[in-house]
Amino acid sequence: MKLTSNTLPACGSSTRLFPSDLGPAVETPASRGQFQFTGPQATNNVMRYYRVRSP
């Protein structure tokens, strides 16, 4: 995955132990510290943990 200064990798899981990659999280608006990403399993689970990794 190619990352730019406004994208970072996002991970998600129903447990904190084994997160899987969700793809890029895009900082919106730029330089504000808020990121948007798509979590395809979000509607199938009661609780999910998400994080955006910074290099």
C-alpha distance matrix in Angstrom:
0.0 3.8 6.3 9.9 13.1 13.3 10.1 9.6 8.3 11.3 13.3 16.5 19.5 23.2 23.9 22.7 22.5 19.7 16.9 14.1 10.6 10.9 7.7 7.7 11.2 12.8 15.8 18.8 21.0 19.4 20.6 22.4 20.4 19.9 16.6 16.2 14.1 15.2 16.8 17.9 20.4 21.9 25.0 25.7 26.2 28.8 26.7 23.0 21.5 18.3 16.7 14.1 13.2 13.8 13.3
3.8 0.0 3.8 6.8 10.3 11.2 8.8 9.3 9.6 13.0 15.6 19.1 22.3 26.0 26.7 25.2 25.2 22.7 19.7 17.3 13.7 13.7 10.1 8.7 11.6 12.1 14.6 17.6 19.5 17.3 18.6 20.8 19.3 19.3 16.4 16.5 15.2 16.9 19.0 20.5 23.2 24.3 27.4 28.5 28.9 31.3 29.1 25.4 23.6 20.2 18.1 15.0 14.0 13.7 12.9
6.3 3.8 0.0 3.8 6.8 7.7 5.5 6.2 7.9 11.4 14.5 18.1 21.6 25.2 25.8 23.9 24.4 22.4 19.1 17.3 13.7 13.5 10.1 7.5 9.4 9.5 11.4 14.6 16.4 14.0 15.0 17.2 15.7 16.0 13.4 14.2 13.6 16.1 18.3 20.4 22.9 23.5 26.8 28.1 28.3 30.3 27.8 24.1 22.0 18.4 15.9 12.5 11.5 10.7 10.4
9.9 6.8 3.8 0.0 3.8 5.4 5.3 7.6 10.5 13.6 17.1 20.5 24.2 27.7 28.3 26.3 27.2 25.4 22.1 20.5 16.9 16.3 12.9 9.7 10.4 9.1 10.1 13.0 14.2 11.4 12.3 15.1 14.3 15.0 13.1 14.4 14.7 17.6 20.2 22.6 25.3 25.4 28.6 30.3 30.4 32.2 29.7 26.1 23.9 20.2 17.6 13.9 13.3 11.7 11.7
13.1 10.3 6.8 3.8 0.0 3.8 5.8 7.9 11.5 14.3 17.9 21.2 24.9 28.3 28.6 26.3 27.5 26.2 22.9 21.9 18.5 18.0 15.0 11.5 11.0 9.3 8.8 11.8 12.5 9.2 9.2 12.3 11.6 13.2 12.1 14.3 15.4 18.8 21.3 24.2 26.6 26.2 29.5 31.4 31.2 32.5 29.8 26.3 23.9 20.1 17.2 13.5 12.8 10.6 10.9
13.3 11.2 7.7 5.4 3.8 0.0 3.8 7.0 10.6 12.5 16.3 19.3 23.0 26.2 27.0 25.0 26.5 25.2 21.7 20.7 17.4 16.1 13.4 9.6 8.3 5.9 5.1 8.1 9.2 6.4 7.5 9.9 9.3 10.0 8.8 10.7 12.3 15.8 18.5 21.5 23.9 23.3 26.5 28.6 28.5 29.7 27.2 23.9 21.7 17.9 15.4 11.9 12.4 10.9 12.4
10.1 8.8 5.5 5.3 5.8 3.8 0.0 3.8 7.0 9.2 12.9 16.0 19.8 23.1 24.0 22.1 23.5 21.9 18.3 17.0 13.6 12.5 9.6 6.0 5.4 4.5 6.0 9.4 11.4 9.5 10.6 12.3 10.7 10.6 8.1 9.3 9.8 13.1 15.6 18.4 20.8 20.5 23.8 25.7 25.6 27.2 24.6 21.2 19.1 15.3 12.9 9.4 9.9 9.4 11.0
9.6 9.3 6.2 7.6 7.9 7.0 3.8 0.0 3.8 6.5 10.0 13.4 17.0 20.5 20.9 18.8 19.9 18.5 15.0 14.1 11.0 10.6 8.4 5.6 5.3 6.8 8.1 11.8 14.0 12.3 12.6 13.7 11.1 11.1 8.5 10.0 9.8 12.9 14.5 17.5 19.4 19.3 22.8 24.3 23.8 25.3 22.5 18.9 16.5 12.8 10.0 6.4 6.2 6.3 8.2
8.3 9.6 7.9 10.5 11.5 10.6 7.0 3.8 0.0 3.8 6.8 10.4 13.9 17.5 18.0 16.2 17.0 15.1 11.6 10.3 7.2 7.4 5.7 4.7 5.8 8.8 10.9 14.3 16.8 15.7 16.2 16.8 13.9 13.3 10.2 10.8 9.2 11.4 12.3 14.9 16.6 17.0 20.7 21.6 21.2 23.0 20.3 16.5 14.3 10.8 8.6 5.8 5.6 7.6 9.2
11.3 13.0 11.4 13.6 14.3 12.5 9.2 6.5 3.8 0.0 3.8 6.9 10.6 14.1 14.9 13.5 14.9 13.1 9.4 8.5 6.0 5.4 5.8 5.8 5.5 9.3 11.3 14.2 16.9 16.6 17.1 16.9 13.8 12.3 9.1 9.1 7.1 8.9 9.1 12.1 13.3 13.5 17.2 18.2 17.5 19.2 16.5 12.8 10.7 7.2 5.8 4.4 6.3 9.4 11.8
13.3 15.6 14.5 17.1 17.9 16.3 12.9 10.0 6.8 3.8 0.0 3.8 7.1 10.8 11.3 10.1 11.3 9.4 5.6 5.3 4.5 5.3 7.5 9.0 9.2 13.0 14.9 17.6 20.3 20.2 20.5 20.0 16.7 15.2 12.2 11.9 9.6 10.1 8.8 11.3 11.6 12.1 15.8 16.1 15.1 16.9 14.1 10.3 8.3 5.7 5.4 6.3 7.7 11.3 13.6
16.5 19.1 18.1 20.5 21.2 19.3 16.0 13.4 10.4 6.9 3.8 0.0 3.8 7.2 8.5 8.4 10.2 8.4 5.0 5.5 6.7 6.6 9.9 11.8 11.6 15.2 17.1 19.2 22.0 22.4 22.9 21.8 18.5 16.5 13.8 12.9 10.4 10.0 7.3 9.6 8.7 9.1 12.8 12.8 11.4 13.2 10.5 6.8 5.5 4.4 6.6 8.9 10.9 14.6 17.1
19.5 22.3 21.6 24.2 24.9 23.0 19.8 17.0 13.9 10.6 7.1 3.8 0.0 3.8 5.2 6.4 8.0 6.4 4.6 6.3 9.0 9.6 13.2 15.5 15.4 19.0 20.8 22.8 25.5 26.1 26.4 25.2 21.8 19.8 17.3 16.4 13.9 12.9 9.6 10.9 8.7 9.4 12.6 11.5 9.5 11.3 8.8 5.6 5.4 6.7 9.3 12.3 13.9 17.6 19.9
23.2 26.0 25.2 27.7 28.3 26.2 23.1 20.5 17.5 14.1 10.8 7.2 3.8 0.0 3.8 6.8 8.8 8.3 7.9 9.8 12.7 13.0 16.7 18.9 18.5 22.0 23.5 25.2 27.8 28.8 29.1 27.5 24.1 21.9 19.8 18.8 16.5 15.1 11.5 12.3 9.2 9.4 11.7 10.1 7.2 8.5 6.2 4.5 6.0 8.9 12.0 15.3 17.1 20.8 23.3
23.9 26.7 25.8 28.3 28.6 27.0 24.0 20.9 18.0 14.9 11.3 8.5 5.2 3.8 0.0 3.8 5.5 6.4 7.3 10.3 13.6 14.7 18.2 20.2 19.8 23.4 24.7 26.7 29.2 29.8 29.6 28.1 24.6 22.9 21.0 20.6 18.6 17.8 14.4 15.6 12.8 13.0 15.5 13.9 10.9 11.4 8.7 7.2 6.7 9.7 12.0 15.4 16.6 20.1 22.3
22.7 25.2 23.9 26.3 26.3 25.0 22.1 18.8 16.2 13.5 10.1 8.4 6.4 6.8 3.8 0.0 3.8 6.0 6.5 10.2 12.9 14.5 17.5 19.1 18.5 22.0 23.0 25.3 27.7 28.0 27.4 26.1 22.4 21.2 19.5 19.8 18.1 18.1 15.2 17.1 14.9 14.9 17.9 16.8 13.9 14.2 10.9 8.7 6.5 8.7 9.8 13.2 13.8 17.2 19.3
22.5 25.2 24.4 27.2 27.5 26.5 23.5 19.9 17.0 14.9 11.3 10.2 8.0 8.8 5.5 3.8 0.0 3.8 6.4 9.9 13.0 15.4 18.3 20.2 20.3 23.9 25.2 27.8 30.3 30.2 29.6 28.6 24.9 23.9 22.0 22.3 20.3 20.1 17.3 18.7 16.5 17.3 20.2 18.7 16.0 16.9 14.0 11.8 9.9 11.6 12.2 15.0 14.8 18.1 19.5
19.7 22.7 22.4 25.4 26.2 25.2 21.9 18.5 15.1 13.1 9.4 8.4 6.4 8.3 6.4 6.0 3.8 0.0 3.8 6.5 10.0 12.6 15.5 17.9 18.6 22.3 24.1 26.8 29.4 29.3 29.1 28.4 24.8 23.6 21.2 21.0 18.5 18.0 15.2 16.2 14.3 15.8 18.7 17.1 15.1 16.8 14.2 11.5 10.2 11.2 12.0 14.3 14.2 17.6 18.8
16.9 19.7 19.1 22.1 22.9 21.7 18.3 15.0 11.6 9.4 5.6 5.0 4.6 7.9 7.3 6.5 6.4 3.8 0.0 3.8 6.8 9.1 12.0 14.3 14.8 18.6 20.4 23.0 25.7 25.7 25.7 25.0 21.5 20.1 17.5 17.2 14.7 14.4 11.9 13.4 12.1 13.4 16.7 15.7 14.1 15.9 13.2 9.8 8.1 8.1 8.8 10.9 11.3 14.9 16.5
14.1 17.3 17.3 20.5 21.9 20.7 17.0 14.1 10.3 8.5 5.3 5.5 6.3 9.8 10.3 10.2 9.9 6.5 3.8 0.0 3.8 6.4 9.3 12.2 13.5 17.3 19.7 22.4 25.2 25.0 25.5 25.2 21.9 20.4 17.3 16.4 13.4 12.7 10.5 11.4 10.9 12.9 16.2 15.3 14.6 17.1 14.9 11.4 10.4 9.5 10.2 11.4 11.8 15.4 16.7
10.6 13.7 13.7 16.9 18.5 17.4 13.6 11.0 7.2 6.0 4.5 6.7 9.0 12.7 13.6 12.9 13.0 10.0 6.8 3.8 0.0 3.8 5.7 8.6 10.5 14.2 16.9 19.6 22.4 22.1 22.8 22.9 19.8 18.3 15.0 14.1 11.0 10.8 9.8 11.1 11.9 13.6 17.0 16.9 16.6 19.2 17.0 13.3 12.0 9.9 9.8 9.8 10.1 13.4 14.6
10.9 13.7 13.5 16.3 18.0 16.1 12.5 10.6 7.4 5.4 5.3 6.6 9.6 13.0 14.7 14.5 15.4 12.6 9.1 6.4 3.8 0.0 3.8 6.9 8.4 11.9 14.9 17.2 20.1 20.2 21.4 21.2 18.5 16.5 12.9 11.2 7.8 7.1 6.5 8.1 9.8 11.2 14.5 15.0 15.3 17.9 16.0 12.5 11.8 9.4 9.9 9.7 11.3 14.4 16.2
7.7 10.1 10.1 12.9 15.0 13.4 9.6 8.4 5.7 5.8 7.5 9.9 13.2 16.7 18.2 17.5 18.3 15.5 12.0 9.3 5.7 3.8 0.0 3.8 6.7 9.7 13.1 15.6 18.4 18.0 19.5 19.9 17.5 15.8 12.1 10.7 7.6 8.0 9.1 10.7 13.1 14.3 17.5 18.4 18.9 21.4 19.5 15.9 14.9 11.9 11.4 9.9 11.0 13.3 14.7
7.7 8.7 7.5 9.7 11.5 9.6 6.0 5.6 4.7 5.8 9.0 11.8 15.5 18.9 20.2 19.1 20.2 17.9 14.3 12.2 8.6 6.9 3.8 0.0 3.8 6.3 9.6 12.3 15.0 14.3 15.9 16.6 14.4 13.0 9.4 8.6 6.6 8.7 10.8 13.0 15.6 16.1 19.3 20.8 21.0 23.2 21.0 17.5 16.0 12.5 11.3 8.8 9.9 11.5 13.1
11.2 11.6 9.4 10.4 11.0 8.3 5.4 5.3 5.8 5.5 9.2 11.6 15.4 18.5 19.8 18.5 20.3 18.6 14.8 13.5 10.5 8.4 6.7 3.8 0.0 3.8 6.6 9.2 12.0 11.8 13.2 13.3 11.1 9.3 5.6 5.3 4.7 8.0 10.3 13.4 15.7 15.2 18.5 20.4 20.4 21.9 19.6 16.2 14.6 10.9 9.5 7.0 9.2 10.7 13.2
12.8 12.1 9.5 9.1 9.3 5.9 4.5 6.8 8.8 9.3 13.0 15.2 19.0 22.0 23.4 22.0 23.9 22.3 18.6 17.3 14.2 11.9 9.7 6.3 3.8 0.0 3.8 6.1 8.7 8.4 10.5 11.0 9.8 8.2 5.2 5.3 6.6 10.1 13.1 16.0 18.6 17.8 20.8 23.2 23.3 24.7 22.5 19.3 17.8 14.1 12.6 9.8 11.8 12.2 14.7
15.8 14.6 11.4 10.1 8.8 5.1 6.0 8.1 10.9 11.3 14.9 17.1 20.8 23.5 24.7 23.0 25.2 24.1 20.4 19.7 16.9 14.9 13.1 9.6 6.6 3.8 0.0 3.8 5.9 5.4 7.0 7.2 6.4 5.5 4.2 6.4 9.1 12.9 15.6 18.8 21.1 19.8 22.8 25.3 25.0 25.9 23.5 20.5 18.7 15.1 13.2 10.3 12.3 12.0 14.7
18.8 17.6 14.6 13.0 11.8 8.1 9.4 11.8 14.3 14.2 17.6 19.2 22.8 25.2 26.7 25.3 27.8 26.8 23.0 22.4 19.6 17.2 15.6 12.3 9.2 6.1 3.8 0.0 2.9 4.9 7.5 6.9 7.6 5.8 5.8 6.8 10.2 13.6 16.5 19.6 22.0 20.3 22.8 25.8 25.7 26.4 24.3 21.7 20.3 17.0 15.7 13.4 15.8 15.7 18.5
21.0 19.5 16.4 14.2 12.5 9.2 11.4 14.0 16.8 16.9 20.3 22.0 25.5 27.8 29.2 27.7 30.3 29.4 25.7 25.2 22.4 20.1 18.4 15.0 12.0 8.7 5.9 2.9 0.0 3.8 6.5 5.8 8.1 7.2 8.3 9.7 13.1 16.4 19.4 22.4 24.8 22.9 25.3 28.4 28.3 28.8 26.7 24.3 22.8 19.5 18.1 15.7 18.0 17.3 20.0
19.4 17.3 14.0 11.4 9.2 6.4 9.5 12.3 15.7 16.6 20.2 22.4 26.1 28.8 29.8 28.0 30.2 29.3 25.7 25.0 22.1 20.2 18.0 14.3 11.8 8.4 5.4 4.9 3.8 0.0 3.8 5.6 7.6 8.2 9.1 11.1 14.2 17.7 20.7 23.8 26.2 24.7 27.5 30.3 30.1 30.7 28.4 25.6 23.7 20.2 18.1 15.2 16.7 15.4 17.6
20.6 18.6 15.0 12.3 9.2 7.5 10.6 12.6 16.2 17.1 20.5 22.9 26.4 29.1 29.6 27.4 29.6 29.1 25.7 25.5 22.8 21.4 19.5 15.9 13.2 10.5 7.0 7.5 6.5 3.8 0.0 3.8 5.8 8.1 9.9 12.9 16.0 19.7 22.3 25.6 27.7 26.1 29.1 31.7 31.0 31.4 28.7 26.0 23.6 20.2 17.7 14.8 15.8 14.0 16.1
22.4 20.8 17.2 15.1 12.3 9.9 12.3 13.7 16.8 16.9 20.0 21.8 25.2 27.5 28.1 26.1 28.6 28.4 25.0 25.2 22.9 21.2 19.9 16.6 13.3 11.0 7.2 6.9 5.8 5.6 3.8 0.0 3.8 5.7 8.7 11.8 15.2 18.9 21.1 24.6 26.4 24.3 27.1 29.9 29.1 29.1 26.5 24.0 21.8 18.7 16.6 14.3 16.0 14.8 17.6
20.4 19.3 15.7 14.3 11.6 9.3 10.7 11.1 13.9 13.8 16.7 18.5 21.8 24.1 24.6 22.4 24.9 24.8 21.5 21.9 19.8 18.5 17.5 14.4 11.1 9.8 6.4 7.6 8.1 7.6 5.8 3.8 0.0 3.8 6.6 10.2 13.3 17.0 18.7 22.4 23.8 21.9 25.0 27.5 26.4 26.4 23.5 20.9 18.5 15.3 12.9 10.8 12.5 11.6 14.7
19.9 19.3 16.0 15.0 13.2 10.0 10.6 11.1 13.3 12.3 15.2 16.5 19.8 21.9 22.9 21.2 23.9 23.6 20.1 20.4 18.3 16.5 15.8 13.0 9.3 8.2 5.5 5.8 7.2 8.2 8.1 5.7 3.8 0.0 3.8 7.0 10.4 13.8 15.7 19.3 20.8 18.7 21.6 24.2 23.4 23.5 20.9 18.4 16.4 13.3 11.8 10.1 12.8 12.9 16.4
16.6 16.4 13.4 13.1 12.1 8.8 8.1 8.5 10.2 9.1 12.2 13.8 17.3 19.8 21.0 19.5 22.0 21.2 17.5 17.3 15.0 12.9 12.1 9.4 5.6 5.2 4.2 5.8 8.3 9.1 9.9 8.7 6.6 3.8 0.0 3.8 6.8 10.4 12.5 16.1 17.8 16.2 19.3 21.8 21.2 21.9 19.4 16.5 14.8 11.3 9.9 8.0 11.0 11.8 15.1
16.2 16.5 14.2 14.4 14.3 10.7 9.3 10.0 10.8 9.1 11.9 12.9 16.4 18.8 20.6 19.8 22.3 21.0 17.2 16.4 14.1 11.2 10.7 8.6 5.3 5.3 6.4 6.8 9.7 11.1 12.9 11.8 10.2 7.0 3.8 0.0 3.8 7.1 9.7 13.0 15.2 13.6 16.4 19.1 19.1 20.1 18.2 15.4 14.5 11.2 11.0 9.6 12.9 14.4 17.5
14.1 15.2 13.6 14.7 15.4 12.3 9.8 9.8 9.2 7.1 9.6 10.4 13.9 16.5 18.6 18.1 20.3 18.5 14.7 13.4 11.0 7.8 7.6 6.6 4.7 6.6 9.1 10.2 13.1 14.2 16.0 15.2 13.3 10.4 6.8 3.8 0.0 3.8 6.6 9.7 12.2 11.3 14.3 16.6 16.9 18.5 16.7 13.7 13.1 10.0 10.3 9.3 12.4 14.6 17.4
15.2 16.9 16.1 17.6 18.8 15.8 13.1 12.9 11.4 8.9 10.1 10.0 12.9 15.1 17.8 18.1 20.1 18.0 14.4 12.7 10.8 7.1 8.0 8.7 8.0 10.1 12.9 13.6 16.4 17.7 19.7 18.9 17.0 13.8 10.4 7.1 3.8 0.0 3.8 6.1 9.0 8.6 11.3 13.5 14.4 16.5 15.4 12.7 13.1 10.6 12.0 11.9 15.0 17.6 20.2
16.8 19.0 18.3 20.2 21.3 18.5 15.6 14.5 12.3 9.1 8.8 7.3 9.6 11.5 14.4 15.2 17.3 15.2 11.9 10.5 9.8 6.5 9.1 10.8 10.3 13.1 15.6 16.5 19.4 20.7 22.3 21.1 18.7 15.7 12.5 9.7 6.6 3.8 0.0 3.8 5.6 5.4 8.6 10.2 10.8 13.2 12.0 9.3 10.3 8.7 11.1 12.1 15.1 18.2 20.9
17.9 20.5 20.4 22.6 24.2 21.5 18.4 17.5 14.9 12.1 11.3 9.6 10.9 12.3 15.6 17.1 18.7 16.2 13.4 11.4 11.1 8.1 10.7 13.0 13.4 16.0 18.8 19.6 22.4 23.8 25.6 24.6 22.4 19.3 16.1 13.0 9.7 6.1 3.8 0.0 3.8 5.6 7.5 8.5 10.3 13.3 13.2 11.1 12.8 12.0 14.5 15.6 18.2 21.4 23.8
20.4 23.2 22.9 25.3 26.6 23.9 20.8 19.4 16.6 13.3 11.6 8.7 8.7 9.2 12.8 14.9 16.5 14.3 12.1 10.9 11.9 9.8 13.1 15.6 15.7 18.6 21.1 22.0 24.8 26.2 27.7 26.4 23.8 20.8 17.8 15.2 12.2 9.0 5.6 3.8 0.0 3.8 5.6 5.3 6.7 10.0 10.1 8.5 11.0 11.3 14.4 16.3 18.9 22.4 24.9
21.9 24.3 23.5 25.4 26.2 23.3 20.5 19.3 17.0 13.5 12.1 9.1 9.4 9.4 13.0 14.9 17.3 15.8 13.4 12.9 13.6 11.2 14.3 16.1 15.2 17.8 19.8 20.3 22.9 24.7 26.1 24.3 21.9 18.7 16.2 13.6 11.3 8.6 5.4 5.6 3.8 0.0 3.8 5.6 6.0 8.1 8.1 6.9 9.7 10.1 13.5 15.7 18.8 22.1 25.0
25.0 27.4 26.8 28.6 29.5 26.5 23.8 22.8 20.7 17.2 15.8 12.8 12.6 11.7 15.5 17.9 20.2 18.7 16.7 16.2 17.0 14.5 17.5 19.3 18.5 20.8 22.8 22.8 25.3 27.5 29.1 27.1 25.0 21.6 19.3 16.4 14.3 11.3 8.6 7.5 5.6 3.8 0.0 3.8 5.8 7.8 9.4 9.6 12.9 13.8 17.3 19.4 22.6 25.9 28.8
25.7 28.5 28.1 30.3 31.4 28.6 25.7 24.3 21.6 18.2 16.1 12.8 11.5 10.1 13.9 16.8 18.7 17.1 15.7 15.3 16.9 15.0 18.4 20.8 20.4 23.2 25.3 25.8 28.4 30.3 31.7 29.9 27.5 24.2 21.8 19.1 16.6 13.5 10.2 8.5 5.3 5.6 3.8 0.0 3.8 7.0 9.0 9.5 13.1 14.6 18.2 20.6 23.4 26.9 29.6
26.2 28.9 28.3 30.4 31.2 28.5 25.6 23.8 21.2 17.5 15.1 11.4 9.5 7.2 10.9 13.9 16.0 15.1 14.1 14.6 16.6 15.3 18.9 21.0 20.4 23.3 25.0 25.7 28.3 30.1 31.0 29.1 26.4 23.4 21.2 19.1 16.9 14.4 10.8 10.3 6.7 6.0 5.8 3.8 0.0 3.8 5.5 6.7 10.4 12.6 16.4 19.3 22.0 25.6 28.4
28.8 31.3 30.3 32.2 32.5 29.7 27.2 25.3 23.0 19.2 16.9 13.2 11.3 8.5 11.4 14.2 16.9 16.8 15.9 17.1 19.2 17.9 21.4 23.2 21.9 24.7 25.9 26.4 28.8 30.7 31.4 29.1 26.4 23.5 21.9 20.1 18.5 16.5 13.2 13.3 10.0 8.1 7.8 7.0 3.8 0.0 3.8 7.0 10.6 13.3 17.0 20.3 23.1 26.6 29.6
26.7 29.1 27.8 29.7 29.8 27.2 24.6 22.5 20.3 16.5 14.1 10.5 8.8 6.2 8.7 10.9 14.0 14.2 13.2 14.9 17.0 16.0 19.5 21.0 19.6 22.5 23.5 24.3 26.7 28.4 28.7 26.5 23.5 20.9 19.4 18.2 16.7 15.4 12.0 13.2 10.1 8.1 9.4 9.0 5.5 3.8 0.0 3.8 7.0 10.1 13.7 17.1 19.8 23.2 26.3
23.0 25.4 24.1 26.1 26.3 23.9 21.2 18.9 16.5 12.8 10.3 6.8 5.6 4.5 7.2 8.7 11.8 11.5 9.8 11.4 13.3 12.5 15.9 17.5 16.2 19.3 20.5 21.7 24.3 25.6 26.0 24.0 20.9 18.4 16.5 15.4 13.7 12.7 9.3 11.1 8.5 6.9 9.6 9.5 6.7 7.0 3.8 0.0 3.8 6.5 10.2 13.6 16.2 19.7 22.7
21.5 23.6 22.0 23.9 23.9 21.7 19.1 16.5 14.3 10.7 8.3 5.5 5.4 6.0 6.7 6.5 9.9 10.2 8.1 10.4 12.0 11.8 14.9 16.0 14.6 17.8 18.7 20.3 22.8 23.7 23.6 21.8 18.5 16.4 14.8 14.5 13.1 13.1 10.3 12.8 11.0 9.7 12.9 13.1 10.4 10.6 7.0 3.8 0.0 3.8 7.0 10.6 13.0 16.4 19.4
18.3 20.2 18.4 20.2 20.1 17.9 15.3 12.8 10.8 7.2 5.7 4.4 6.7 8.9 9.7 8.7 11.6 11.2 8.1 9.5 9.9 9.4 11.9 12.5 10.9 14.1 15.1 17.0 19.5 20.2 20.2 18.7 15.3 13.3 11.3 11.2 10.0 10.6 8.7 12.0 11.3 10.1 13.8 14.6 12.6 13.3 10.1 6.5 3.8 0.0 3.8 7.1 9.9 13.3 16.4
16.7 18.1 15.9 17.6 17.2 15.4 12.9 10.0 8.6 5.8 5.4 6.6 9.3 12.0 12.0 9.8 12.2 12.0 8.8 10.2 9.8 9.9 11.4 11.3 9.5 12.6 13.2 15.7 18.1 18.1 17.7 16.6 12.9 11.8 9.9 11.0 10.3 12.0 11.1 14.5 14.4 13.5 17.3 18.2 16.4 17.0 13.7 10.2 7.0 3.8 0.0 3.8 6.3 9.6 12.8
14.1 15.0 12.5 13.9 13.5 11.9 9.4 6.4 5.8 4.4 6.3 8.9 12.3 15.3 15.4 13.2 15.0 14.3 10.9 11.4 9.8 9.7 9.9 8.8 7.0 9.8 10.3 13.4 15.7 15.2 14.8 14.3 10.8 10.1 8.0 9.6 9.3 11.9 12.1 15.6 16.3 15.7 19.4 20.6 19.3 20.3 17.1 13.6 10.6 7.1 3.8 0.0 3.8 6.6 10.0
13.2 14.0 11.5 13.3 12.8 12.4 9.9 6.2 5.6 6.3 7.7 10.9 13.9 17.1 16.6 13.8 14.8 14.2 11.3 11.8 10.1 11.3 11.0 9.9 9.2 11.8 12.3 15.8 18.0 16.7 15.8 16.0 12.5 12.8 11.0 12.9 12.4 15.0 15.1 18.2 18.9 18.8 22.6 23.4 22.0 23.1 19.8 16.2 13.0 9.9 6.3 3.8 0.0 3.8 6.6
13.8 13.7 10.7 11.7 10.6 10.9 9.4 6.3 7.6 9.4 11.3 14.6 17.6 20.8 20.1 17.2 18.1 17.6 14.9 15.4 13.4 14.4 13.3 11.5 10.7 12.2 12.0 15.7 17.3 15.4 14.0 14.8 11.6 12.9 11.8 14.4 14.6 17.6 18.2 21.4 22.4 22.1 25.9 26.9 25.6 26.6 23.2 19.7 16.4 13.3 9.6 6.6 3.8 0.0 3.8
13.3 12.9 10.4 11.7 10.9 12.4 11.0 8.2 9.2 11.8 13.6 17.1 19.9 23.3 22.3 19.3 19.5 18.8 16.5 16.7 14.6 16.2 14.7 13.1 13.2 14.7 14.7 18.5 20.0 17.6 16.1 17.6 14.7 16.4 15.1 17.5 17.4 20.2 20.9 23.8 24.9 25.0 28.8 29.6 28.4 29.6 26.3 22.7 19.4 16.4 12.8 10.0 6.6 3.8 0.0
